[in-house]
Amino acid sequence: MKQGTIELIFFALIFLSLQFWWVRMTIKNGRTGEVDKWGQKTNKNELNELEKAKKDLEKLFRS
């Protein structure tokens, strides 16, 4: 065995396990657009308020 083979296998196993976990959590939580970065379901009303505030700020900066 060449030097570094065990380390590469170790990192490959970690990568595959994280991929499996990510796919499982994505399926469990439903569509990815409805989940925030912490894996919690987002409230559509909050998103609308944020979008409205963002548009208002963009109007202010353009003036």
C-alpha positions as CSV (number, residue, x, y, z in Angstrom):
1,M,0.0,0.0,0.0
2,K,1.2,3.5,-0.9
3,Q,1.6,6.2,1.7
4,G,-1.7,8.1,2.2
5,T,-4.1,5.3,1.1
6,I,-5.6,4.9,4.5
7,E,-6.1,8.6,4.9
8,L,-7.8,8.9,1.5
9,I,-10.1,6.0,2.4
10,F,-10.9,7.6,5.7
11,F,-11.8,10.9,4.0
12,A,-13.8,9.2,1.4
13,L,-15.9,7.4,4.0
14,I,-16.5,10.6,5.9
15,F,-17.5,12.4,2.6
16,L,-20.0,9.6,1.7
17,S,-21.5,9.5,5.2
18,L,-22.1,13.3,5.1
19,Q,-23.6,13.0,1.6
20,F,-25.9,10.2,2.8
21,W,-26.9,12.3,5.9
22,W,-27.6,15.4,3.7
23,V,-29.8,13.5,1.3
24,R,-31.7,11.9,4.2
25,M,-32.3,15.3,5.9
26,T,-33.3,16.9,2.6
27,I,-35.9,14.2,2.0
28,K,-37.1,14.3,5.7
29,N,-37.6,18.1,5.6
30,G,-39.3,18.2,2.2
31,R,-38.3,20.7,-0.4
32,T,-35.0,22.4,0.2
33,G,-36.4,25.9,-0.4
34,E,-38.7,25.6,2.6
35,V,-35.8,24.8,5.1
36,D,-33.5,27.5,6.5
37,K,-29.8,27.0,7.0
38,W,-30.4,25.3,10.4
39,G,-32.8,22.7,9.0
40,Q,-35.9,24.3,10.4
41,K,-39.1,24.9,8.4
42,T,-39.5,28.5,7.4
43,N,-42.6,30.5,7.8
44,K,-43.9,32.0,4.4
45,N,-45.2,35.1,6.2
46,E,-41.7,35.9,7.5
47,L,-40.2,35.4,4.1
48,N,-42.8,37.8,2.6
49,E,-42.0,40.4,5.3
50,L,-38.3,40.0,4.6
51,E,-38.7,40.4,0.9
52,K,-40.8,43.5,1.4
53,A,-38.2,45.0,3.7
54,K,-35.5,44.1,1.2
55,K,-37.3,45.9,-1.6
56,D,-37.9,48.9,0.6
57,L,-34.2,49.2,1.4
58,E,-33.3,48.7,-2.3
59,K,-35.6,51.6,-3.1
60,L,-33.9,53.8,-0.5
61,F,-30.4,53.0,-1.7
62,R,-31.4,53.7,-5.4
63,S,-32.7,57.2,-4.5
